[in-house]
């Protein structure tokens, strides 16, 4: 998600073609870990800027009622977020209805101009960096932050409301102090979350209740009715994109890594890029992302004691889900890359993806990519202090992932 009040994964584009950075997500633990994590989180949260906009501001009235029926944990400190969400839900319902009256038939009849391209990979594996670099190609497009937070009415309201409400966003993302804008590329998972609540991103309101949201990673674990709603919401997002653009939609949500069978069923011609990264770097950065994401969006108390354990649980499930399903993707529709290779030779890797997936537009993309990488050259990633418990979990629980992708289980890079 984005750095507004929702945050996304690694590198992100500012107003022009420059490339910047970001973060993202998930975690159980022992009593000692709880004390350490809580103390660390309290210290770190002091530096996280409180935003005026949160994920819940995208809900309509029905979505807000459904959320509250699930009995999320609430507290007074975050009452303003809940109140803001309640007030916005009424406005969203009205705007959604008007937009449906004006655009509903056109959206329903709209065929996809091109099969989508899905970027897969766990949070903090480089998915956002890849998203931004690929969509420098004029033939590849994306859903932006405003569209994903307001999936029901952005066709109607974006041109007017987005410029008028830009001031409500923080000027920079809390994770990296990079510029923030409604026009930034965003995860379509945010749109699926606010339009259906059938998304693991509701974990923000249920941090210590994984049972509430864990079936939403994979649509095959949902009820038949929920599956239908979820598929319709994803298709509708793509139809709305196609109504505005004839570009190939590049969909970047780490959650889609769990959904390869369903995505292949829905879009048999879709193309995929899968990116992996050293598990030690991913876990460290994901725990930090969870801290920022929850601090910015929570409507109840934080539960830092859950962050590490759940992060490792979800990471393992993510990798297994992809590895067990990737055989469903025809060879010419899938490219796998390592983050370390992308970081070291971004131009070469992006060119390889274009070539192997036959994306087209490379000659137009090359000068834009060269300029973006030049602007990015001085960027320095965040560094994290050593964490013995976290490293121990990686060496024990995730040694199989290191072996699978060829990483040294005892070494981590700067995250």
C-alpha positions, 0 to 999 in steps of 0.5 A: 500500500502507499505511504499516505496511510497505507504503504507499499513495497520498495521503490516508488515514482515521484511526479516525473520519471524519477524513482524512489523508495518505500515499504510493506507488511505481516507476523506471533512470538514469545514473551521475551520477543514481546517485551523487545518488540513492544519497546522498539515499536513505542520508540519508533512510532514516535517518529511516524507522522500521523496522516489525515487519510487512512485506508478506512476512508475508502469504505462506503456505508455498507463496507463500514457496517460490515467492518464493524460487525466483525468487532474490530478492537477500538481505542480512543486514540484512533477514534478520529480515524473511525469517525472520519471513515464513518463520515466518508462512507456516506459520501462514498456511497453517494458518489459510488451510486452516481458513478454507477448510474453514469458509467455502470453500463459502459464499465460492464460492457468494457472488454479488456484491451490487453491481458494484465501483467501481474508483478508477484513477490512478497512485500519488501522483495522489490515489487514496487521498484519493479512496478515503477521501472516497468511502467516507465514504458508508455505502453504499460499503465497502472492504477494510482493511489486515488483510484485504488482508495476510491475504486467505486467513483474515481471515474467520476471524481478523480479529475476534480477531487484529487487536485483539491485534496492533495493537501490531505496527504503527507508531503512525504512517506513516513518510511523514507521521506520520499514525495507522496501523491495521489498519482503514485502507482498503487496496489490494486489490493487496496481497491479490493479491500475497500470495495469488498473487505475480502482482503488480508489488508483488513489485518490492520483492524485485526492485528492479533486475529489472523483467523478473521482475514487469513482465508482472504489471501487465496480466493479458493479459501473463500466461500463461493459467494465471496469468490464471486464478489472478489472476482467481480471486484478485480475484473471491474477495476481492470474494466475501469482501467481499460475504459480510460486507457489502452495500455497494458495494466501492470497490477502490483499487489504482493497478495496476488502471489497467493492467487496464481491459480485463480488469476490464470483461471480469470486471465489465461493470457496474463503475464507474470514477473516474480521477484524474490529477495534474501529472506533476512532482508525481507523479514527485517524490512517487512516488520518495519513496514508493518509497524508503519502501516499499522501505526498510520491506519489502526483504529485500535491498539497496536500489537507489536508482539504479533508482528514478527511471528506472523510475518514469518508465517505469511512469508512461508505461506507466500513462497509455498503458494507461488512455488506450488502453483507456478507450473500453471503459468505457461513458460512464455508468460512468466519471468523470475528475477532476483532483487539483487540482480535488479538492484545491481543491473536494473536496465539489463533486468528490465530489458530482459523482462521486456524481451522474454515477455514480448512487452514491446515499447522498449526503444521508447522506454530505454531513455526514460529508464536511463534518466530515472536511474540517474536520478535514483543513483544517490539514494541510500536504503534504510539500515537496521540494527542486528536482531538476534531473534529475527536472524535465528528465525530465518536460519531455522524456519526459512533456511529452505527458502535460502536454499531454494533461491541460492541465498546464504542463510547467514548473510543479509544485506542492507534492507 
